[in-house]
Amino acid sequence: MEPVVLAAGTALVAAMASDAWEAARGALVDLWRKGKPEEAEAVGNELQRARTVALESRRTVDPDAEQALIGFWRMRFDHLLRERPDLARELRGVLEDDLVPTLGAGERDRATTLLGRAEAHDHARIYQAGRDQHIHGG
């Protein structure tokens, strides 16, 4: 899965417990309306039902239910981007503009760490790896 899909699933479920949920939900429904308009209303309803589950899982401290929701929404985002890869930039925009700003610091770090951003200037080099990395110079 693309990093934006992983981050969006994580951030979405965390955002479900925020006060800005309706705006985040609206942004996601709009994304679906662009990519698969025939599914937009159903996705809006799914998001609302998922929020109920997310709030209950937080109230009862059920991390398994929360992880299941994250996995479900990652699959939904992945499926959308497989059919409409041109929407990856828009999903990143929803993530950065509508989901991440609703999160607390810990949840924000958890979601954005999955993106693996790096920026280089001048003659700098960046080496990133998801696991082990071995660099041998000469």
Disulfide bonds with the S-S distance in Angstrom:
none
